[in-house]
Amino acid sequence: MGDYFVGLKEYFPGIGKIRYEGPKSDNPLAFKFYNPERKVGNKTMRDHLRFAVAYWHSFGADGTDPFGAATHIHPWTTDADTLMAAHEHKLDAAFEFFTKLGVDFYCFHDRDLAPEGATPLESEKNLAHMVELAKEHQAATGVRLLWGTSNLFTHPRYMNGAATNPEFAVVANAAAQVKAAIDATIELGGQGYTFWGGREGYMTLLNTDLKREKDHLARFLSMARDYGRSHGFKGAFYIEPKPMEPTKHQYDFDVETVAGFLRAYGLEKDFRVNIEANHAELAGHDFQHELETAASLGIFGSVDANRGDPRNGWDTDQFPNNVFDTTLAMLAILRAGGFVTGGLNFDAKIRRNSVDLADLFEAHIGGMDAFAAGLLAAQHILDDGKLDAFVKERYSSFDSGEGKRFEDGKMSFEDLARVALSESAHEAAKIGRTSGKQEYLENLVMRYVLGVE
């Protein structure tokens, strides 16, 4: 595992560095498509994809569900005498995993990294202690923090929200927690800071002043931004959209809603979105839709890579394995210019009955391969040009003549109507009867997906 790990307990014994072995390999602990140094377009796969591991699901989730107790008995908790020691051992296990898997980044909530204390001050001291240890691990391994965030949804004090809570004392507690989490992110060189409004919403409008809550949320975000910038944070601030669960309705419902919120409160220059595939599905959208929408609005930032189950109306957080979906996702990301401060964070968890230590590796390997294959297919689509050429031709009537005048804003509404009035009966009968060729285009994309080498 390298000199740094000498003397530390090995939590994943028998599993070495995960290597690329190619599509013909039947080794479950090897990459089939993700070859980190392979050049795709003008960058390596490693630089395109910027994979990150989610600290919470991978090292904190224990398989508990509403109907059953924990099934994942983590060795980094069973060999600890105190709660703080358990978090220290978890950190060792996490960096062993990152290093063996070969990812460059990880993401965490403050309460993943350090335990809650009896007071906000004690919580802050716990986090500061763990940040110092994490900083040593990062320096020794080269693994970096993609983004940090704060858990403002688990503790009972947040049952009615954090920044949107009707009690001022709770808002102040949330600020203390976010301040410490931003400090931790700065200290660890995090490239982003994410706000997920887990309980920033309502269960019923009968007891909710909706406008006041959204005003408070905007004020809280602007104050957090100002604090971060004044203390040297140069990374990106993200908001992660989700429509519901745990609340009935959350204020960051989807990308379009977040964009409207940011513009309404003058925050659009400071915040981008961290888009999760499963959240897009819960909002009634395709993953690709949310990515394309964010790009079109200039607020695309980062991605939580996972998938949901269309038969279940909740956040199942499964690892991605549909290459058609990852192809369309990577196509949208490449067209948006790729990641700058963001990346592909696996906000996904192994299933409750996946209890072998190797399962965590195999889950990430599958997700990384799915996005690597999607990257190859997406780059092929761009290089080949057929799809882009079709779309360009479909809108070609706006490239010259009266269509261009309209698009350039050089035509009055009367002029626009006059174009239609001048059409002959023969010309009018043909208008709008051009095929969208959806089936052809879907088949075309499938050829790229199936043709991945």
C-alpha positions as CSV (number, residue, x, y, z in Angstrom):
1,M,0.0,0.0,0.0
2,G,3.0,2.3,0.1
3,D,5.3,3.5,2.8
4,Y,2.6,5.8,4.3
5,F,0.4,2.9,5.2
6,V,3.1,0.9,6.9
7,G,2.1,0.4,10.5
8,L,-1.6,1.2,9.8
9,K,-4.2,-1.5,10.0
10,E,-5.3,-2.8,6.5
11,Y,-9.1,-2.7,6.4
12,F,-9.4,-4.3,2.9
13,P,-6.9,-7.2,3.1
14,G,-6.3,-9.2,0.0
15,I,-7.3,-6.4,-2.3
16,G,-4.5,-4.6,-4.1
17,K,-4.4,-1.6,-6.5
18,I,-7.2,-1.8,-9.0
19,R,-5.7,-2.0,-12.6
20,Y,-7.1,-1.5,-16.1
21,E,-7.2,-4.9,-17.8
22,G,-9.5,-4.2,-20.8
23,P,-13.0,-5.4,-21.9
24,K,-12.0,-9.0,-22.2
25,S,-10.9,-9.3,-18.6
26,D,-13.1,-11.4,-16.3
27,N,-11.4,-10.1,-13.1
28,P,-14.2,-8.4,-11.0
29,L,-11.5,-6.3,-9.3
30,A,-10.2,-4.7,-12.6
31,F,-11.3,-1.9,-14.8
32,K,-12.7,-2.9,-18.2
33,F,-13.1,0.5,-19.8
34,Y,-11.6,3.0,-17.4
35,N,-8.0,3.5,-18.4
36,P,-7.0,6.7,-16.5
37,E,-4.1,7.7,-18.8
38,R,-5.9,7.0,-22.0
39,K,-6.3,10.2,-24.1
40,V,-9.9,11.0,-25.1
41,G,-10.1,14.1,-27.2
42,N,-7.7,16.6,-25.6
43,K,-7.6,15.1,-22.1
44,T,-7.0,11.9,-20.3
45,M,-9.9,9.9,-18.9
46,R,-8.7,10.8,-15.4
47,D,-8.9,14.5,-16.2
48,H,-12.3,14.2,-18.0
49,L,-14.0,12.2,-15.3
50,R,-12.5,13.5,-12.1
51,F,-14.0,10.6,-10.0
52,A,-14.7,11.1,-6.3
53,V,-15.9,8.7,-3.6
54,A,-18.7,9.8,-1.3
55,Y,-17.4,9.5,2.3
56,W,-21.0,9.1,3.8
57,H,-22.3,6.1,1.8
58,S,-19.0,4.3,1.4
59,F,-17.8,4.4,5.0
60,G,-20.8,5.5,7.1
61,A,-23.9,3.8,5.7
62,D,-24.6,0.5,7.5
63,G,-27.4,-0.9,5.5
64,T,-30.1,0.2,7.9
65,D,-33.5,0.7,6.4
66,P,-37.0,1.5,7.8
67,F,-37.7,-2.2,8.2
68,G,-34.4,-3.6,9.4
69,A,-31.2,-3.1,11.5
70,A,-27.7,-2.6,10.2
71,T,-26.2,-5.4,8.0
72,H,-22.8,-3.7,7.2
73,I,-20.6,-4.2,10.2
74,H,-17.6,-2.0,9.4
75,P,-14.3,-3.1,10.9
76,W,-13.2,0.5,11.3
77,T,-16.0,0.9,13.9
78,T,-15.8,-2.5,15.7
79,D,-12.1,-2.1,16.5
80,A,-12.5,1.3,18.2
81,D,-12.8,2.1,21.9
82,T,-14.3,5.6,21.5
83,L,-16.4,7.4,19.0
84,M,-13.5,9.7,18.0
85,A,-11.3,6.6,17.6
86,A,-13.9,5.1,15.2
87,H,-13.8,8.2,13.1
88,E,-10.0,8.1,13.0
89,H,-10.0,4.5,11.9
90,K,-12.7,5.3,9.3
91,L,-10.3,7.9,7.9
92,D,-7.6,5.3,7.6
93,A,-9.9,2.9,5.9
94,A,-11.2,5.6,3.5
95,F,-7.8,6.6,2.3
96,E,-6.7,3.0,1.9
97,F,-9.8,2.6,-0.3
98,F,-9.2,5.8,-2.3
99,T,-5.6,4.7,-2.9
100,K,-6.4,1.2,-4.0
101,L,-9.3,2.3,-6.2
102,G,-7.1,5.0,-7.8
103,V,-9.5,7.9,-7.5
104,D,-8.1,11.5,-7.1
105,F,-11.0,13.0,-5.0
106,Y,-13.4,12.4,-2.2
107,C,-16.4,14.4,-0.8
108,F,-17.7,14.5,2.8
109,H,-20.2,16.0,5.2
110,D,-18.8,17.4,8.4
111,R,-20.6,14.7,10.4
112,D,-19.1,12.0,8.3
113,L,-15.6,13.2,9.1
114,A,-16.1,14.0,12.8
115,P,-18.7,13.2,15.4
116,E,-21.3,15.7,16.7
117,G,-20.3,17.1,20.1
118,A,-22.4,18.1,23.1
119,T,-22.1,21.8,22.0
120,P,-21.4,23.6,18.8
121,L,-17.9,24.4,20.2
122,E,-17.2,20.8,20.9
123,S,-18.4,19.8,17.4
124,E,-16.0,22.4,15.9
125,K,-13.1,21.1,17.9
126,N,-13.9,17.5,16.8
127,L,-13.9,18.6,13.2
128,A,-10.7,20.5,13.5
129,H,-9.0,17.5,15.0
130,M,-10.1,15.2,12.1
131,V,-9.2,17.9,9.5
132,E,-5.6,17.8,10.7
133,L,-5.5,14.1,10.2
134,A,-7.2,14.3,6.8
135,K,-4.7,16.9,5.7
136,E,-1.8,14.5,6.6
137,H,-3.5,11.7,4.6
138,Q,-4.0,13.9,1.6
139,A,-0.4,15.1,1.6
140,A,0.8,11.5,1.8
141,T,-1.5,10.0,-0.9
142,G,-2.2,12.9,-3.3
143,V,-5.9,12.3,-2.9
144,R,-7.7,15.7,-2.8
145,L,-11.1,17.0,-1.6
146,L,-13.5,17.7,-4.4
147,W,-16.0,19.4,-2.2
148,G,-17.2,19.6,1.4
149,T,-20.6,20.1,2.9
150,S,-22.5,20.2,6.1
151,N,-25.1,17.8,7.4
152,L,-28.0,20.1,8.3
153,F,-30.7,17.4,8.2
154,T,-29.9,14.5,10.6
155,H,-30.0,16.2,14.0
156,P,-33.5,16.6,15.5
157,R,-33.0,20.4,15.8
158,Y,-33.3,20.5,12.0
159,M,-36.6,18.7,11.8
160,N,-38.2,21.9,10.6
161,G,-35.3,23.0,8.4
162,A,-32.0,24.7,9.0
163,A,-31.6,28.1,7.2
164,T,-35.4,28.0,6.7
165,N,-36.3,27.0,10.3
166,P,-39.0,29.1,12.0
167,E,-36.8,29.3,15.1
168,F,-33.9,31.8,15.0
169,A,-31.7,29.8,17.4
170,V,-31.7,26.9,14.9
171,V,-30.6,29.2,12.1
172,A,-27.7,30.4,14.2
173,N,-26.7,26.8,15.0
174,A,-26.8,26.0,11.3
175,A,-24.5,29.0,10.6
176,A,-22.0,27.8,13.2
177,Q,-22.0,24.4,11.6
178,V,-21.6,25.7,8.0
179,K,-18.9,28.1,9.1
180,A,-16.8,25.3,10.6
181,A,-17.4,23.1,7.5
182,I,-16.3,26.0,5.1
183,D,-13.2,26.4,7.3
184,A,-12.5,22.7,7.0
185,T,-13.0,22.8,3.2
186,I,-10.6,25.7,2.9
187,E,-8.0,24.0,5.1
188,L,-8.2,20.8,3.0
189,G,-8.0,22.6,-0.3
190,G,-11.5,21.7,-1.4
191,Q,-12.4,22.8,-4.9
192,G,-16.1,23.3,-4.0
193,Y,-18.6,23.7,-1.2
194,T,-22.1,22.2,-1.6
195,F,-25.4,23.2,0.0
196,W,-28.0,20.4,0.0
197,G,-31.3,21.6,1.5
198,G,-32.3,18.3,2.9
199,R,-35.0,19.9,5.0
200,E,-35.2,23.3,3.4
201,G,-38.8,23.0,2.4
202,Y,-42.1,22.3,3.9
203,M,-44.3,19.4,5.0
204,T,-47.5,21.5,4.8
205,L,-48.2,25.1,3.8
206,L,-50.7,25.3,6.6
207,N,-47.9,26.2,9.1
208,T,-45.4,27.7,6.6
209,D,-44.6,31.3,5.6
210,L,-43.1,30.3,2.2
211,K,-41.8,33.7,1.2
212,R,-40.2,34.4,4.5
213,E,-38.4,31.0,4.5
214,K,-37.0,31.5,1.0
215,D,-35.9,35.0,2.0
216,H,-34.1,33.6,4.9
217,L,-32.5,30.9,2.8
218,A,-31.2,33.5,0.3
219,R,-29.8,35.6,3.2
220,F,-28.1,32.6,4.7
221,L,-26.5,31.6,1.4
222,S,-25.2,35.1,0.7
223,M,-23.7,35.4,4.2
224,A,-22.0,32.0,3.9
225,R,-20.7,33.0,0.5
226,D,-19.3,36.3,1.9
227,Y,-17.7,34.4,4.8
228,G,-16.0,31.9,2.5
229,R,-14.7,34.5,0.1
230,S,-13.4,36.7,2.9
231,H,-11.5,33.8,4.4
232,G,-9.8,32.8,1.1
233,F,-12.1,30.2,-0.4
234,K,-11.6,30.5,-4.1
235,G,-13.6,27.4,-5.1
236,A,-17.2,27.0,-6.4
237,F,-20.4,27.1,-4.3
238,Y,-22.9,24.5,-5.4
239,I,-26.6,23.9,-4.7
240,E,-27.8,20.4,-5.2
241,P,-31.4,20.2,-6.5
242,K,-33.9,17.7,-5.1
243,P,-37.7,17.9,-5.3
244,M,-38.7,16.1,-2.1
245,E,-37.7,13.4,0.5
246,P,-37.4,14.0,3.3
247,T,-39.7,17.0,3.0
248,K,-42.9,17.0,0.9
249,H,-41.5,19.9,-1.1
250,Q,-38.0,21.3,-1.1
251,Y,-37.1,24.8,-2.3
252,D,-34.3,23.5,-4.6
253,F,-36.8,21.3,-6.6
254,D,-34.8,21.1,-9.8
255,V,-32.2,23.0,-11.9
256,E,-34.7,25.4,-13.4
257,T,-36.1,26.2,-9.9
258,V,-32.7,26.8,-8.5
259,A,-31.8,29.0,-11.4
260,G,-34.9,31.1,-10.8
261,F,-34.2,31.3,-7.1
262,L,-30.6,32.4,-7.7
263,R,-31.7,35.1,-10.1
264,A,-34.5,36.3,-7.9
265,Y,-32.0,37.0,-5.1
266,G,-29.0,38.1,-7.1
267,L,-26.9,35.0,-6.4
268,E,-26.5,33.7,-9.9
269,K,-22.9,34.8,-10.3
270,D,-21.8,33.0,-7.2
271,F,-23.5,29.6,-7.2
272,R,-23.7,26.6,-9.6
273,V,-25.5,23.3,-9.3
274,N,-24.3,19.9,-8.3
275,I,-26.7,17.6,-10.2
276,E,-27.6,14.1,-9.0
277,A,-29.1,11.6,-11.4
278,N,-31.5,10.1,-8.9
279,H,-32.7,13.5,-7.9
280,A,-33.4,14.3,-11.5
281,E,-35.6,11.2,-11.8
282,L,-37.5,12.1,-8.6
283,A,-38.2,15.5,-10.1
284,G,-39.7,13.8,-13.2
285,H,-36.7,14.6,-15.4
286,D,-34.0,12.7,-17.3
287,F,-30.5,13.1,-16.0
288,Q,-29.5,14.5,-19.4
289,H,-32.3,17.1,-19.1
290,E,-30.9,18.5,-15.9
291,L,-27.4,18.6,-17.2
292,E,-28.4,20.3,-20.5
293,T,-30.6,22.8,-18.6
294,A,-27.7,23.7,-16.2
295,A,-25.4,24.2,-19.1
296,S,-27.9,26.4,-21.0
297,L,-28.3,28.6,-18.0
298,G,-24.5,28.8,-17.3
299,I,-24.7,27.2,-13.9
300,F,-23.4,23.7,-14.5
301,G,-20.9,22.7,-11.9
302,S,-20.6,19.1,-10.6
303,V,-22.3,15.7,-10.6
304,D,-23.4,13.2,-8.1
305,A,-23.2,10.0,-10.1
306,N,-25.8,7.4,-9.3
307,R,-29.1,6.0,-10.6
308,G,-32.6,5.4,-9.2
309,D,-35.1,2.6,-9.7
310,P,-38.0,3.9,-11.8
311,R,-40.4,1.6,-10.0
312,N,-39.5,3.2,-6.6
313,G,-40.5,6.7,-5.7
314,W,-37.6,7.4,-3.4
315,D,-33.8,8.0,-3.5
316,T,-32.3,4.5,-4.0
317,D,-28.8,5.8,-4.7
318,Q,-27.7,2.8,-6.8
319,F,-24.4,2.8,-8.7
320,P,-24.7,3.7,-12.3
321,N,-24.6,0.9,-14.9
322,N,-26.6,2.1,-17.9
323,V,-24.1,3.1,-20.6
324,F,-26.8,4.7,-22.8
325,D,-27.5,7.1,-19.9
326,T,-23.8,7.8,-19.1
327,T,-23.2,8.4,-22.8
328,L,-25.9,11.1,-22.9
329,A,-24.6,12.5,-19.6
330,M,-21.0,12.7,-20.8
331,L,-22.2,14.2,-24.1
332,A,-23.9,17.0,-22.2
333,I,-20.9,17.5,-19.9
334,L,-18.4,17.6,-22.9
335,R,-20.6,20.1,-24.7
336,A,-20.7,22.2,-21.5
337,G,-16.9,22.4,-21.6
338,G,-16.2,19.6,-19.1
339,F,-15.5,19.9,-15.4
340,V,-13.6,22.8,-13.9
341,T,-13.9,22.5,-10.1
342,G,-16.5,19.7,-10.2
343,G,-16.3,16.0,-11.0
344,L,-18.2,12.7,-10.8
345,N,-18.9,11.9,-7.2
346,F,-20.4,8.5,-6.5
347,D,-23.2,9.4,-4.2
348,A,-24.2,5.8,-4.3
349,K,-24.4,3.0,-1.8
350,I,-24.0,-0.8,-2.0
351,R,-27.2,-2.7,-1.4
352,R,-28.3,-3.8,2.1
353,N,-27.4,-7.4,1.3
354,S,-24.0,-6.7,-0.2
355,V,-21.9,-7.4,2.9
356,D,-18.5,-8.4,1.5
357,L,-15.7,-5.8,1.6
358,A,-15.0,-6.5,-2.0
359,D,-18.6,-5.4,-2.9
360,L,-17.6,-1.7,-2.3
361,F,-14.8,-2.0,-4.8
362,E,-16.9,-3.8,-7.4
363,A,-19.6,-1.2,-7.1
364,H,-17.2,1.7,-7.8
365,I,-15.4,-0.2,-10.5
366,G,-18.7,-0.8,-12.3
367,G,-19.7,2.9,-12.0
368,M,-16.3,4.1,-13.2
369,D,-16.4,1.7,-16.2
370,A,-19.9,2.8,-17.1
371,F,-18.9,6.5,-17.2
372,A,-15.6,5.7,-19.0
373,A,-17.6,3.8,-21.7
374,G,-20.0,6.7,-21.8
375,L,-17.1,9.1,-22.3
376,L,-15.7,7.1,-25.2
377,A,-19.1,6.9,-26.9
378,A,-19.8,10.6,-26.3
379,Q,-16.5,11.7,-27.7
380,H,-17.1,9.4,-30.8
381,I,-20.5,11.2,-31.3
382,L,-18.8,14.6,-31.2
383,D,-15.9,13.5,-33.5
384,D,-18.3,11.9,-36.0
385,G,-20.5,15.0,-36.1
386,K,-23.7,13.3,-37.5
387,L,-25.8,14.2,-34.5
388,D,-24.7,17.8,-34.2
389,A,-25.1,18.2,-38.0
390,F,-28.7,16.9,-37.8
391,V,-29.6,19.4,-35.0
392,K,-27.9,22.3,-36.9
393,E,-29.8,21.5,-40.0
394,R,-33.1,21.2,-38.1
395,Y,-32.7,24.9,-36.9
396,S,-31.1,26.1,-40.2
397,S,-34.2,28.3,-41.0
398,F,-32.9,30.7,-38.3
399,D,-29.4,31.0,-39.8
400,S,-30.3,33.4,-42.6
401,G,-33.1,35.6,-44.0
402,E,-36.2,36.4,-42.0
403,G,-35.4,33.7,-39.4
404,K,-32.1,35.3,-38.6
405,R,-33.7,38.7,-38.4
406,F,-36.1,37.3,-35.8
407,E,-33.4,35.6,-33.8
408,D,-31.2,38.7,-33.8
409,G,-34.1,40.8,-32.5
410,K,-34.4,42.9,-35.7
411,M,-38.1,42.1,-36.4
412,S,-41.3,43.5,-35.0
413,F,-44.2,41.3,-34.0
414,E,-46.1,42.7,-36.9
415,D,-43.2,41.7,-39.2
416,L,-43.2,38.2,-37.8
417,A,-46.9,37.8,-38.4
418,R,-46.6,39.2,-41.9
419,V,-44.3,36.4,-42.9
420,A,-47.1,33.9,-42.3
421,L,-49.7,36.0,-44.1
422,S,-47.6,36.1,-47.2
423,E,-47.4,32.3,-47.6
424,S,-49.3,30.7,-50.5
425,A,-51.7,27.9,-49.8
426,H,-49.2,25.4,-51.2
427,E,-46.4,26.6,-48.9
428,A,-48.7,26.8,-45.9
429,A,-49.7,23.2,-46.3
430,K,-46.1,22.1,-45.9
431,I,-45.1,24.1,-42.9
432,G,-44.2,22.2,-39.8
433,R,-44.3,18.8,-41.5
434,T,-40.5,18.0,-41.2
435,S,-39.8,14.8,-39.3
436,G,-37.9,15.0,-36.1
437,K,-36.3,11.6,-36.8
438,Q,-36.3,10.6,-33.2
439,E,-36.1,6.9,-33.9
440,Y,-33.2,7.3,-36.3
441,L,-31.3,9.4,-33.8
442,E,-31.8,7.0,-30.9
443,N,-30.5,4.2,-33.2
444,L,-27.6,6.3,-34.1
445,V,-26.6,6.9,-30.5
446,M,-27.1,3.2,-29.8
447,R,-24.5,2.4,-32.5
448,Y,-22.0,4.6,-30.8
449,V,-22.8,2.9,-27.4
450,L,-22.4,-0.6,-28.8
451,G,-19.3,0.4,-30.8
452,V,-17.2,1.3,-27.7
453,E,-13.9,-0.4,-27.9
